[in-house]
Amino acid sequence: MNENIFKALVVSENDDQTFTRKVADRFLEDLPEGEVLIRVHYSSLNYKDGLSSIGNRGVTRNYPHTPGIDASGEVAESSDSKFMPGDRVLVTGYDLGMNTSGGFGQYIRVPADWVVPLPEGLSLKESMIFGTAGFTAALSVNALQNHGITPEQGEIVVTGSTGGVGSISVLLLSNLGYDVVASTGKSSETDFLKGLGAKEIIARDVVNDESKKPLLKQRWAAGIDTVGDTTLATLLKSTKQRGAVATTGNVASANLPITVYPFILRGVSLLGIDSGQTPMNLRCQIWNKLASEWKFPQFKKLSTDCDLDNLEPEIEKIIAGHQRGRVVVNLQ
Ligand SMILES: NC(=O)c1ccc[n+]([C@@H]2O[C@H](COP(=O)([O-])OP(=O)(O)OC[C@H]3O[C@@H](n4cnc5c(N)ncnc54)[C@H](OP(=O)(O)O)[C@@H]3O)[C@@H](O)[C@H]2O)c1
């Protein structure tokens, strides 16, 4: 057997501009340059991977391509003295899985600056149950705390709450003592969200005001939004004086139809979350929290397991907005 061959999901562009996904053999020498070669044990599925898998040029410019913005595994080779073969590490974000061959392959080669030593207290698999989604949820909660939002101030709303970022946000906030109101399009998932600690479940429409009113009745102390557009605008317009909303995503759209009034009349803050480019010191702090005081036991119930051969239906589900929790991909 040629040891330079490994298995990966390969997305290819067809002559008619459609895209095909298949599991194929790839060669180590075709991986990009970088100081650290990692034998991937686990990856996870994020919304961005869905976009890369269907040919979204905003995520991935050139095909054929192997998606996967997350990976955890063991260092196979390193030309950087910070890492040794056998070290257990994880990589999330930066350019991984976008225009750099990603975690849906058994090997990745990346710059040493992208590599996080696996924090003590997390297994390689557990780190991918969190993955980018959990890391982003934790960054969002951290940002709200740094803004001074405390449980006594009132309810926190989370949108897209059955998805990856949403479900882990619900879990973290409720375990930290906040009253969480979970907004979802999936009325069948009430028990799932209650199990994560949500105090109340509301339908998506409740936080999607299309009236164009500049301000709405104040309800939320804070929010975490994954949806964008009129949903994010609704949250901002209905956040209480000096509250804050962390914006993480744009599953509805990247638009934000709003006036300045929530900001200049109520002192509401919009907190931007950019997990991909998080500086290494904050990155390690947040991963260490997820490995210790924020490692609440229910997080293990969030994940579905799959391997490369049965990833396809999971990709279709995440693109359709039908995923629940997290999908961990086993590449061993
Ligand atoms: N800023 C960052 O660093 C960062 C990091 C990670 C993810 N993101 C972004 O955050 C978003 C969520 O990512 P994810 O990985 O958590 O995705 P996900 O697991 O697919 O979750 C998205 C959830 O949003 C809801 N949703 C889907 N389509 C919707 C629509 N048209 N209108 C309203 N709600 C809809 C669904 O939940 P319900 O059915 O419960 O409503 C869905 O499960 C994406 O836009 C992603 O790109 C950003």
The ligand as a MOL file (V3000), in Angstrom:
LIG
                    3D

  0  0  0     0  0            999 V3000
M  V30 BEGIN CTAB
M  V30 COUNTS 48 52 0 0 0
M  V30 BEGIN ATOM
M  V30 1 N -19.1330 34.1140 12.7480 0
M  V30 2 C -18.5370 32.9430 12.8470 0
M  V30 3 O -17.3890 32.8430 13.1990 0
M  V30 4 C -19.3290 31.7070 12.5360 0
M  V30 5 C -18.9460 30.4620 13.0370 0
M  V30 6 C -19.7950 29.3580 12.8380 0
M  V30 7 C -20.9660 29.5230 12.0920 0
M  V30 8 N -21.2460 30.7270 11.5650 0 CHG=1
M  V30 9 C -22.4750 30.9550 10.8180 0
M  V30 10 O -23.5560 30.7650 11.7270 0
M  V30 11 C -24.6730 30.2310 11.0320 0
M  V30 12 C -25.1010 28.9280 11.7040 0
M  V30 13 O -24.0780 27.9530 11.5250 0
M  V30 14 P -24.2940 26.4550 12.0420 0
M  V30 15 O -23.0660 25.7070 11.6570 0
M  V30 16 O -24.7800 26.4970 13.4340 0 CHG=-1
M  V30 17 O -25.4900 26.0070 11.0570 0
M  V30 18 P -26.6620 24.9440 11.3040 0
M  V30 19 O -26.2080 23.8720 12.2290 0
M  V30 20 O -27.1630 24.5890 9.9630 0
M  V30 21 O -27.7650 25.7970 12.0730 0
M  V30 22 C -28.4960 26.7870 11.4380 0
M  V30 23 C -29.9250 26.8150 11.9950 0
M  V30 24 O -30.5310 28.0370 11.5780 0
M  V30 25 C -31.9360 27.8230 11.4010 0
M  V30 26 N -32.2550 28.2130 10.0260 0
M  V30 27 C -31.8780 27.5970 8.8730 0
M  V30 28 N -32.3250 28.2630 7.8100 0
M  V30 29 C -33.0280 29.3220 8.2820 0
M  V30 30 C -33.7280 30.3860 7.6660 0
M  V30 31 N -33.8270 30.5160 6.3410 0
M  V30 32 N -34.3140 31.3170 8.4740 0
M  V30 33 C -34.2320 31.2250 9.8150 0
M  V30 34 N -33.5670 30.2290 10.4540 0
M  V30 35 C -32.9770 29.2940 9.6960 0
M  V30 36 C -32.1850 26.3520 11.6770 0
M  V30 37 O -32.4870 26.2280 13.0780 0
M  V30 38 P -34.0000 26.2390 13.6300 0
M  V30 39 O -34.7560 25.2760 12.7830 0
M  V30 40 O -33.8620 25.8150 15.0610 0
M  V30 41 O -34.5330 27.6330 13.4890 0
M  V30 42 C -30.8300 25.7260 11.4400 0
M  V30 43 O -30.6970 24.4850 12.0920 0
M  V30 44 C -24.2120 30.1000 9.5850 0
M  V30 45 O -24.5640 31.2580 8.8770 0
M  V30 46 C -22.7200 29.9850 9.6940 0
M  V30 47 O -22.0540 30.3490 8.5030 0
M  V30 48 C -20.4460 31.8070 11.7600 0
M  V30 END ATOM
M  V30 BEGIN BOND
M  V30 1 1 1 2
M  V30 2 2 2 3
M  V30 3 1 2 4
M  V30 4 1 4 5
M  V30 5 2 4 48
M  V30 6 2 5 6
M  V30 7 1 6 7
M  V30 8 2 7 8
M  V30 9 1 8 9
M  V30 10 1 8 48
M  V30 11 1 9 10
M  V30 12 1 9 46
M  V30 13 1 10 11
M  V30 14 1 11 12
M  V30 15 1 11 44
M  V30 16 1 12 13
M  V30 17 1 13 14
M  V30 18 2 14 15
M  V30 19 1 14 16
M  V30 20 1 14 17
M  V30 21 1 17 18
M  V30 22 2 18 19
M  V30 23 1 18 20
M  V30 24 1 18 21
M  V30 25 1 21 22
M  V30 26 1 22 23
M  V30 27 1 23 24
M  V30 28 1 23 42
M  V30 29 1 24 25
M  V30 30 1 25 26
M  V30 31 1 25 36
M  V30 32 1 26 27
M  V30 33 1 26 35
M  V30 34 2 27 28
M  V30 35 1 28 29
M  V30 36 1 29 30
M  V30 37 2 29 35
M  V30 38 1 30 31
M  V30 39 2 30 32
M  V30 40 1 32 33
M  V30 41 2 33 34
M  V30 42 1 34 35
M  V30 43 1 36 37
M  V30 44 1 36 42
M  V30 45 1 37 38
M  V30 46 2 38 39
M  V30 47 1 38 40
M  V30 48 1 38 41
M  V30 49 1 42 43
M  V30 50 1 44 45
M  V30 51 1 44 46
M  V30 52 1 46 47
M  V30 END BOND
M  V30 END CTAB
M  END
